[in-house]
Amino acid sequence: TLQGAANTFVAAVDFANTAGTITFGDANTDQSTFNGGLTVSGNQATALQGTITTSDDTVNFGTGAMTLGAASTVTTGSGAVTFGGTVNLGQTLAVNSTGATVFSAAVGGTTPLTSLITNAGGSVSLQNVTTTGVQTYGDATAALNGGTYTTTNNNFTVSGAATITADTTVNTNTDVGNISFASIANGAAFDLALTSGTGTVAATGAVSVTDLTLNTTGGSTFGGSVTVNDLIVTANANAVTLNGAANTFAAQVDFANTAGTVSFGDATGDQSTFALGVSVSGNQAVALQGSIITTNTDANFGTGTVTLGADSVINTGAGAGNIAIQALAGANDLAVTGGAGTFAVATTTNITDLTLNATGGSTFAGNVTINDLIMAAATSAVTLQGAANTFAAAVDFANTGGTITFGNEAGDQSTFDTGVAFGGNQAIALQGSIITTNDTADFGTGTMTLGADSVITTGAGAGNIAIGALAGAFDLAVTGGTGTLAVATTTNITDLTLNATGGSTFAGNVTINDLIVTAAANAVTLQGAANTFVAAVDFAN
């Protein structure tokens, strides 16, 4: 028992006794200096109250249990410090060493420490630490050798590069206790579970573990790339932010959090790859800046709004990977590749350009308000069911497969401010109105089939209208302003109303109920070999 206020030992000291407790100090101000180092080779229990100091020499407390009777500090300069046995009692322990600090047994397992703190530099090795206060590991590297690291609503911080060498849990309880890592590496196939109550989880560098579980209502932010097998996001996990340049997830990932935004990337080049697919079953808002990629598997973003913060990409590969978005917004571009899968969106508002390449087809259940809709040749069917779709740029439906569908009832309207073309020459299903602002509407050589009474108008200016073939037992009203109307064949529609001051030309047969020619219709040319009109026709132009 050393109760002196200032004990000094020049030579290396070894407590080789095999019985009895070794006691250092009886107050937190007591200090024992071992200039040649300290060893407890007898592996007896130690009681520490105060400070132990060496001059860059090793301290090894053996395998005996240590109890803290007061706030205590071990300072060794570059000397290593080893705690071979358990450490207990409700006091703060600070270890200052630029060498290796090793805790070989549980800390606070019987009676939690107040806090455990290590300084910058060197390394620390830990397993099972329980404190009521903070755990702060300032070392350059930290090995978490499995077990549980628990605080009572206080922060857990690893400032250096952490390595997980066994399944590990960090839990700061149910209130404000933040969990912070610089980076996390996987020693092998081990899992990491993080629970921080209303506190936050943050890792500024790369994270690589097997399965990573997030359970924190304060939200989780990863500044570096995350490489894991599975990211398990619990219902109360709150916001999850993945800002890494290259995130990779081997298993199917479900963002089940029922609060907070799910953010992918903070720059256009950032990429998150979900090999077996991704879902957002918590139906929270999604912020996308960069790319989301799957390997022929689904990407289902739930019912929350996906907002583009930069030009972005969603790519589910060449196979059957479906993409589902409830609402899409943000004044940036989005390129979508669905392979043989489908692309389904409820509403799309104020994004810039949307590029489609989904051979399984694309369906827009609600309104689409964008600058340009860009179709790759392999896009297949495109269905616009919104009541009021608006496209600022000229749109070319270049897809070479599938039907292009406008509307699902008579009142639906698609406005193409700078015109519309159908370079893929696919079939068209029209229910509602197609409108341009004095610009051309060229429907290619595919057949347009009316599914309800419909309208095509290109305004009062020089907007020409060209239709390959027209069919469907409903009415069509056409207004071309000073533009022309050109139709190859017209079969079995009901009434066709013409109001094109540039004139209307029918190169093939016309078979309709009534041809209604307004006073402003201008020239009408019927070149078909066999035209048939059921009702009385008046050429009032």
Beta strands, then each sheet from edge to edge (+ up, - down):
strand 1: 6-9
strand 2: 13-14
strand 3: 22-24
strand 4: 31-34
strand 5: 38-39
strand 6: 46-48
strand 7: 51-53
strand 8: 59-60
strand 9: 66-68
strand 10: 72-77
strand 11: 81-83
strand 12: 87-88
strand 13: 92-97
strand 14: 100-103
strand 15: 115-118
strand 16: 123-126
strand 17: 129-130
strand 18: 135-137
strand 19: 141-150
strand 20: 156-171
strand 21: 179-186
strand 22: 192-197
strand 23: 201-203
strand 24: 207-208
strand 25: 211-216
strand 26: 220-222
strand 27: 226-228
strand 28: 230-233
strand 29: 240-242
strand 30: 246-249
strand 31: 253-255
strand 32: 262-264
strand 33: 271-274
strand 34: 278-279
strand 35: 286-288
strand 36: 291-294
strand 37: 299-300
strand 38: 305-308
strand 39: 312-315
strand 40: 323-329
strand 41: 334-339
strand 42: 343-358
strand 43: 362-364
strand 44: 368-375
strand 45: 382-384
strand 46: 388-391
strand 47: 395-396
strand 48: 404-406
strand 49: 413-416
strand 50: 420-421
strand 51: 428-430
strand 52: 433-436
strand 53: 441-442
strand 54: 447-450
strand 55: 454-457
strand 56: 465-471
strand 57: 476-481
strand 58: 485-500
strand 59: 504-506
strand 60: 510-517
strand 61: 524-526
strand 62: 532-533
strand 63: 538-539
sheet 1: 1+ 4+ 7+ 10+ 13+ 15+ 18+ 20+ 19+ 16+ 14+ 11+ 8+ 5+ 2+
sheet 2: 1+ 4+ 7+ 10+ 13+ 15+ 18+ 20+ 21+ 23+ 26+ 29+ 32+ 35+ 38+ 40+ 37+ 34+ 31+ 28+ 25+ 22+
sheet 3: 1+ 4+ 7+ 10+ 13+ 15+ 18+ 20+ 19+ 17+
sheet 4: 1+ 4+ 7+ 10+ 13+ 15+ 18+ 20+ 21+ 23+ 26+ 29+ 32+ 35+ 38+ 40+ 42+ 41+ 39+ 36+ 33+ 30+ 27+ 24+
sheet 5: 1+ 4+ 7+ 10+ 13+ 15+ 18+ 20+ 21+ 23+ 26+ 29+ 32+ 35+ 38+ 40+ 42+ 43+ 45+ 48+ 51+ 54+ 56+ 53+ 50+ 47+
sheet 6: 1+ 4+ 7+ 10+ 13+ 15+ 18+ 20+ 21+ 23+ 26+ 29+ 32+ 35+ 38+ 40+ 42+ 44+ 46+ 49+ 52+ 55+ 57+ 58+ 59+ 61+
sheet 7: 1+ 4+ 7+ 10+ 13+ 15+ 18+ 20+ 21+ 23+ 26+ 29+ 32+ 35+ 38+ 40+ 42+ 44+ 46+ 49+ 52+ 55+ 57+ 58+ 60+ 62+
sheet 8: 1+ 4+ 7+ 10+ 13+ 15+ 18+ 20+ 21+ 23+ 26+ 29+ 32+ 35+ 38+ 40+ 42+ 44+ 46+ 49+ 52+ 55+ 57+ 58+ 60+ 63+
sheet 9: 3+ 6+ 9+ 12+
end
